[in-house]
Amino acid sequence: MQNSERRYINLPDRRPNLPFSDAVQVGDTVFVAGRIGLLPGTNRVPDDPADEARLMLDGVQAVLKQAGMTMADLVYVQIFCPDVRLFDTFNSVYRGYFSTNLPARAFIGSGSLLFGARFEIIGTAIRSR
């Protein structure tokens, strides 16, 4: 892929008619759109915040896989969370997705998220050489 070419990445199970792509790849860089952890086939989040975080991070992993990348290629993420008291819960799940080097990250206290989500993530990945 040339540096200026764009590839629009969408997972097969994405909800129809969403006004954005799951990710956009430009050269060796992938911009991951906001993802939340919904129960498959629903607009509901799990009762357990840790399960919600796992679903969300599994979604990021799936998007990166479509681009031929892994979580190790993430260089920056932002996590939005209406209840910052869930910081430790989120971190306990998040650490399981990385072996050593962690991406730069912001954990941002936010207003309410779609569908009552407790977490939303956006990120940027750059293919490791």
N, C-alpha and C positions, 0 to 999 in steps of 0.2 A: 504494500500500500504506500502510495506517495504521501509525503508529509501533509499536503493540503486536501487529499481525498477524504471524504467522510463516509463512514459506514454506520448505519442506524441499526442498533441491536434491540430486538424485542424477543422476550421469552415466549414460547409457544402457548403457555397457559395465561398470558396476560389478559386482563379484562378488555373487552372490545371498546372501541371509541374513546380511549384515553387520549387527551390532547398533547401527548409527549411520548418520546421514545424511552425505553428502559435505560439506554445508554447511547452515547455517540462516540465512535472511535475516530480519531484524527491522527494518522500516522501510528506512532507507538503509544499514544495517550488515549485513555478511555475515561469519559466523564459519565459517572453513574448518577442517574436521576434519583430523586427522593424515593426511598423504599420504606414501607412499614410492614409489620409482621402480622398479616391477616391469616386466619384459618383458611386452608385451601377451599376454593369454591364459594367463599362467603365474603361478607363485608364486616366480619367480626374478628376481634382480637381474642386470643386465649385469655382465660381467667388469670393464669400465672404470668407475671411480667417476664420471667426468665424464658418461658416458652415463646413469648412474643419476640424477645430479642433474638432467640435462635432462628425463628422463622424469617425474621428480617435479614439476619446475616447470611442465612442459607440462600436467600434471594440475591443478595449481593454476589455471593460465591457463584451462583448459577449465571448471572449476567457476565461476570468476568470469564467464566469458562467459555461462554459463547464467543468471547473475544480472544480466546486462546491464552488467557491469563489466569492467575491465582490470587488469593488474598495477599500473598507476599509481594505482589506488584502494586498494591495500594500505597500511595505516598501521602495522601491527605484525606481525612474524613471529618465530617461535621455530624454530630448527633444532636437532635432536637428532642427535648424531654420536658413535658409540662410539670413534672414532679421530680425535682433534682434529688429528692431523698432516695430515688431509685438508682443513683450513681453507682453504689457498690454492687447492687444486683446486676446492673448492666455490665459492669467491669468483670464480674465473675464469669459471665457468658462470653464476653468479647475476647478475653485472654485465650480462650480455647480455640480461637480461629487463627492464631498466629504462633509461630514457633519461637522466633527470636526477635527480629527487628519489627517494631511496631510503627505504623504510619503516624505522622503528625496528626493531632486530633483536637477538636474543640467539642466540649460537652456543654450544650447551650440550653439554659432554662427557657422554655418557650410558652406560648399560649397553647390552646387546645389544638390537637392534630386531628386529621380526618379519621372518621370511624371510631373515635375515642382511643386512638393509638397512644401508647405511652412513649414510644420511640420512633424517630424517623432519621434515616441516614442518607447523606449524599457523599460522594467521594470522587477522587481522581486517582487513576492507576496509570503507571508508566511501565511498559514492558521491560523486564530485566533482560540484560544482554548476556 
